[in-house]
Amino acid sequence: MVCGVLLCASLPAGAQDALPLRVQILNGRTGRPVTNAHLRLFRDARLHALSVANGDKGETTDGEGYAPIPNIDATSGNVFITVDLHRACSKTDKHDFSLEKVRVAGVVSANSCKPRITMFPQPGTLIFYVRDLTFFEKMRH
């Protein structure tokens, strides 16, 4: 662990910024990763695509619920997340997060579905708690 801290401290500032950003989607009720979920990342609430390189098709989570946050320019201050057939586990339905905070310290979204389930932030990682849509919520879509 000490070696890892020393390695990160010895990296130039530009190299630390080059660390890849990622999002982990977790079920707010069970704490388990949401696998093979389709999500889309936007620059803001107006739904401007974060990355047009992949045709704005979005990302899919892997077996541990992780998906990459695409390389973006410095003008993107926030990332707005939507996960198909899921809803944020937040009383305020918060979907937007500061990319700078994600890069520097990591961000963990609110979990009002089961507040006892929490994770510690990790630099470069955004942890986003969601729950499945109810039957009636699915019917409205």
RAPETA-V768964 format. One record per backbone hydrogen bond with DSSP energy under -1.0 kcal/mol. NH is the residue of the N-H (numbers start at 1). CO is the residue of the C=O. Records with the same first field share a line. If there is no record, write none. Layout:
NH = CO, CO
//
This chain:
5 = 1
6 = 2
7 = 3
8 = 4
9 = 5
10 = 6
16 = 12
17 = 13
19 = 16
22 = 124
23 = 67
24 = 126
25 = 65
26 = 128
27 = 32
28 = 130
31 = 27
34 = 25
36 = 61
39 = 59
40 = 82
42 = 80
43 = 48
47 = 44
50 = 41
55 = 52
59 = 39
61 = 37
62 = 66
65 = 62
67 = 23
69 = 21
76 = 73
79 = 97
80 = 42
81 = 95
82 = 40
84 = 38
86 = 83
87 = 131
89 = 129
90 = 88
93 = 90
97 = 79
99 = 77
102 = 98
103 = 99
104 = 100
105 = 101
106 = 101
107 = 125
109 = 127
112 = 89
117 = 114
124 = 102
125 = 122
126 = 22
127 = 107
128 = 24
130 = 26
131 = 87
133 = 85
138 = 134
139 = 135
140 = 136
//
